[in-house]
Amino acid sequence: MKKRGFTLIELVMLIVIIGIVALAVMPKATTGSAVRLEAACQKIASDLRYAQEMTLAQQVRFGISFDPVNEAYFVYRVTIATKSIDPQTRNNFDVSFVTLNEFKGIDIASTSFSNKVEFDSVGAPYDGDGDILSSQGIITLQAQGGAYSRTVRIEAKTGKVTIQ
């Protein structure tokens, strides 16, 4: 009578195949909060670039006023009393991380420039007091009570926007 069973090679191959299938089925290592945080950083960076480009195109100051308490910001033209129009929605250019589902749980933790940055006719960034930024402007965003953190940076004098 012949005994039936698996050889050692067959068992190793089976374990390798199960491992590959398990890796394919497992969710990605990034969580929803990390993805939302990255999206929020991209949104702010894009809106900063938009304000700078509009300043260059129209030769009037555009800026962004941040409200960390309410997790929101808006883009304005000339003064904070004149909100810019969002080119996508054709409404006032208001962004609220509280009301937009894609940014829920994301906090605007702080800014390094008194919550307002605007650009002059050559694209140079100024702080809320009307002084040209002498060092990098930093917007810090957090997700899940500080578990994840990213910064959007505005270079002094040039206004180049980067995410770190």
Residue pairs with C-beta under 8 A, 6 or more apart in sequence:
6 14
31 144
33 105
33 106
33 143
33 144
33 147
33 148
34 143
34 148
36 102
36 103
36 104
36 105
36 106
36 143
37 106
37 141
37 142
37 143
37 148
37 149
37 150
38 150
39 102
39 103
40 97
40 103
40 106
40 141
41 141
41 150
41 151
41 152
41 163
42 163
43 95
43 103
44 73
44 139
44 141
44 152
45 152
45 161
45 162
45 163
47 64
47 73
47 75
47 93
47 95
48 64
48 117
48 152
48 154
48 161
49 161
50 75
50 87
51 62
51 63
51 64
51 75
51 84
51 118
51 119
52 62
52 119
52 123
52 125
52 159
52 161
54 62
54 77
54 84
55 61
55 62
55 118
55 119
55 120
55 121
55 123
56 119
56 121
56 122
56 123
58 77
59 121
60 77
60 78
60 121
61 77
61 78
61 118
61 119
61 120
61 121
62 75
62 76
62 77
62 78
62 84
62 118
62 119
63 75
63 76
63 80
63 116
63 117
63 118
63 119
63 126
64 73
64 74
64 75
64 76
64 116
64 117
64 118
65 73
65 74
65 76
65 80
65 115
65 116
66 72
66 73
66 108
66 111
66 115
66 116
66 139
67 73
67 108
67 115
68 107
68 108
68 109
68 110
68 111
68 115
70 96
70 98
71 96
71 97
71 98
71 103
71 106
71 107
71 108
72 94
72 95
72 96
72 97
72 98
72 108
73 94
73 95
73 108
74 83
74 84
74 92
74 93
74 94
74 95
75 83
75 84
75 86
75 93
76 82
76 83
76 84
76 93
76 118
77 83
77 84
80 116
83 92
83 93
83 94
84 92
84 93
85 91
85 92
85 93
86 92
86 93
86 94
97 103
97 104
97 106
97 107
97 108
98 104
105 143
105 144
106 141
106 142
106 143
107 141
107 142
107 143
108 139
108 140
108 141
109 140
109 141
109 142
109 146
109 149
110 138
110 139
110 140
111 117
111 137
111 138
111 139
111 140
112 135
112 136
112 137
112 138
112 139
113 125
113 127
113 128
113 133
113 137
113 138
113 154
114 127
114 128
114 129
115 128
116 127
116 128
117 125
117 126
117 127
117 128
117 133
117 137
117 154
118 125
118 126
119 125
119 126
119 159
120 126
120 132
123 158
123 159
124 132
124 133
124 157
124 158
124 159
125 132
125 133
125 137
125 154
125 155
125 156
125 157
125 159
126 132
126 133
127 133
127 137
132 156
132 157
133 154
133 156
133 157
134 156
135 156
136 153
136 154
136 155
136 156
137 153
137 154
137 156
138 151
138 152
138 153
138 154
139 151
139 152
139 153
139 154
140 149
140 150
140 151
141 149
141 150
141 151
141 152
142 148
142 149
143 149
150 163
150 164
151 163
151 164
152 161
152 162
152 163
153 161
153 162
153 163
153 164
154 160
154 161
155 161
155 162
